[in-house]
Amino acid sequence: MSIGLGHCLLLAAMLFSIGLYGALAKRNIIAILMGIELMLNAVNINFVAFNRFTVVSDLTGQLMTVFAITVGVAEVAIGVALAYRIYNDRLTINVDELDNMKG
């Protein structure tokens, strides 16, 4: 039994669903960031799978995945820095308590 395109797409869909649940249902900033990263990894799996199982023989899927991973690393760095700053100001990282803005 070999791994086909359907298997990769099913894995990516499951990862994306878990990430979407984590991003929408959780109230912790770090859990939301982890959910977003899971969704980004599902997209990366799709890039590589479609590149592998289509007729195109160039490395477009892998290059897009490397670019997406780079963007994901920058996203995590900014997200963690924002979470750290919010925790220092409010002593919480719960998004329900971030409803007011002050100058």
VENWODA-V270134 format. One record per backbone hydrogen bond with DSSP energy under -0.5 kcal/mol. NH is the residue of the N-H (numbers start at 1). CO is the residue of the C=O. Records with the same first field share a line. If there is no record, write none. Layout:
NH=CO ; CO
This chain:
4=2
8=4
9=5
10=6
11=7
12=8
13=9
14=10
15=11
16=12
17=13
18=14
19=15
20=16
21=17
22=18
23=19
24=20
25=21
26=22
29=93
32=28
33=29
34=30
35=31
36=32
37=33
38=34
39=35
40=36
41=37
42=38
43=39
44=40
45=41
46=42
47=43
48=44
49=45
50=46
51=47
52=48
53=49
54=50
63=59
64=60
65=61
66=62
67=63
68=64
69=65
70=66
71=67
72=68
73=69
74=70
75=71
76=72
77=73
78=74
79=75
80=76
81=77
82=78
83=79
84=80
85=81
86=82
87=83
88=84
89=85
90=86
91=87
95=27
97=94
98=95
